[in-house]
Amino acid sequence: MEDQANAIRRFSQFNGWTLYPDDTILEEQFSGKVGIRPLYEHALKLIKKNPGKIKYFIVKVIDRFSRAGSMEYQLMKADLARLGVELRDIGGVIQPKVNSLDHLGFNYEWSMISPSQISEVVLAEQARSERSSILTRLIAAEIGLTQSGFQIGPANDGFVNAFVEFDGRKKCVQAPDPERAHFFVEMFNLRAEGIYSDEEIVERVNGLGYRSKTKKRWSANKTKVVSHTIPGKLTVKQLQRIISRPAYCGIICEKWTHNLPIRAKWDGLVSISTFNRANRGKVYIQELEDGTISILRNLNKKKLTDKRNNYRKDFEYKNVVMCPHCGKAMLASFPRGKSGKGFGTYHCARKHAYYGISKVTMDKAWASYLPSLQFTQEFLEKLEIVLIAGFRKREGAIAKETGSANQQVALLQDKKATLLESFNNATTPIMRQIIEEQAVKLQMEIDAARELRERLEVKEDDIHSFIAHAKILMEHPAKMLMDITNKQEQLELFNLFFDEFPTYQKLLNGTPKTSLVFKLKEEFVRSKSQFVSVQSLEWNSIEKMIMQWNRLFDALKNRKAKLSERLT
């Protein structure tokens, strides 16, 4: 830009022309879309306001004037001509019009021709072709990077753009913003809990000190910053927009991916599971068996699962009992007998002979087997250690939130002190009244921030209360399988209990493959001794034990809404 401006200035001085206005050069930082030229429109208005004062419109070369092709170029040139202004370029390609009948002393509109018209048309078309080539190279590369899972453009709020090395080249991804990411994690976690209204979530996040990012406001020609936006509090509508963005769980879905979801090359701030729970069916990311993903919108719970494999209260063990012939989950229905009455049956006939077990028989087998499960002694000995470790980990996250709340309280108190100082300097009753109203609002915000800080703090009694509750639940682990509401929850919980989902015969014999942390009660082992070989607990490492307990820890939180509220 600077080189072009200097060239135009030297060209004008050489010809003895004066630059207008005030010896300045109009610089268009970007041209925008074809046909949209903010600074060119500004120049036309300037010429119209000063009729007869402006003689020439100077550009360095034709492609600096337009890259929209010869037709657009000639229309723009004609606009200037109607205002009595001639277009000139520094290279001297554009020549003034001449009268082809001048030697005969006549002058017609058609006789006024430009000797350089063909050259100008060629260069204008070349400029359009060059524009297309440049944009093709640039946009094609950006589309390719986006479809490969990399970041193009500004980062989403809560992230910052970071460059990492892939295949020997640095490429852009999104990384958590160390100053703002925790606000967005809190939004998703609170909404995923399902026990807070959007208004309560907004109040809590704002209480932690959330304010929108300050943005620059640019002048019309994009040459300088004229002001900045004022940081504002989170609103319910903003929360709902943020919650629906797949980027926060590491998924890219936009025009350049043909609006199809792909996995990003960065981790999201939250998991896909948390994202789905937070969106409550408004946006649902479905992970398919082949590893691909799809996005479903505006769904109810019935549409989230296959009708043949959904969770049914009347067949509570559907999806977790395997067919002994094909190894797939058994189906369930109420086939009608001759009397017309339905008989509940678990059944399967996938390319093999029909196999069925009555619902009453299956329920009895589960009712007999589940109470026999208990945690191993080795596991229970580690229970309190791991519980405290998990609670301390959560406590660390809460400490961050409490620190944010403390900072917010301090900030509000500083503002209040400034207001009180202004009150003392106020000279009119109206000014004092306005300051008093602002002070009252600030005090309400301070009280709300303090209340939030107190709610966030985790005390030692909370930990011991949770451990005591967990130990009671550990004595009767089958209680965790009660009050299931959907298939996903059912599969997650039963996966805690079993390495492989059992068949009916294994339930009857007491020989399902349970996970490492469970064993059968002694009296059940004795009664089934001819069938049962109890699994021993062998810990490969402390990490394996912690990983197993973390899954149970999450299950506890999901099963007890009040307990979850206390934890968070």
Buried (B, 14 or more C-beta within 10 A) or exposed (E): EEEBBEBBBEBBEEEEEEBBEEEEEBEBEEBEEEEEBBBBEEBBEBBEEEEEEBEBBBBBBBBBBBBBBBEBBBEBBEBBBEBEBBBBBBEEBBBEBEBBEEEEEEEEEEBBEBEBBEBBBBBBBBBBEEBEEEEEEEEEEBBEBBBEBBBBEEBBBBBBBBEEEBEEEEBBBBBBBEEBBBBBBBBBBBBBBEEBEBEEBBBBBBBBBBBBEEEEEEEEBBBEEEEEEEEEBBBEEBBBEBBBBBBBBBBBBBEBBEEEBBBBBBEBBBBBBBBBBBBBBBBBBBEEEEEEBEBBEEBEEEEBBEEEEBBEEEBBBBBBBBBEBBEEBBBBBEEEEEEEEEBBBBBBEEEEEEBBBEBEBBBEBBEEBBEBBBBBEBBBEBBBEBBBBBBEEBBEBBEBBBBBBBEBBEBBBEBBEEBEEBBEEBEEEEEBEBBBEBBEEBBEBBEBBBEBBEEBEBEEEBBBEBBEBBEEBBEEBBEBBEEBEEBBBBBBBBBBBBEEBBBBEBBBBBBBEBBBBBBBEEEBBEBBEEEBEBBEBEBEEEEEBBEBBBBBBBBBBBBBEEBBEBBB
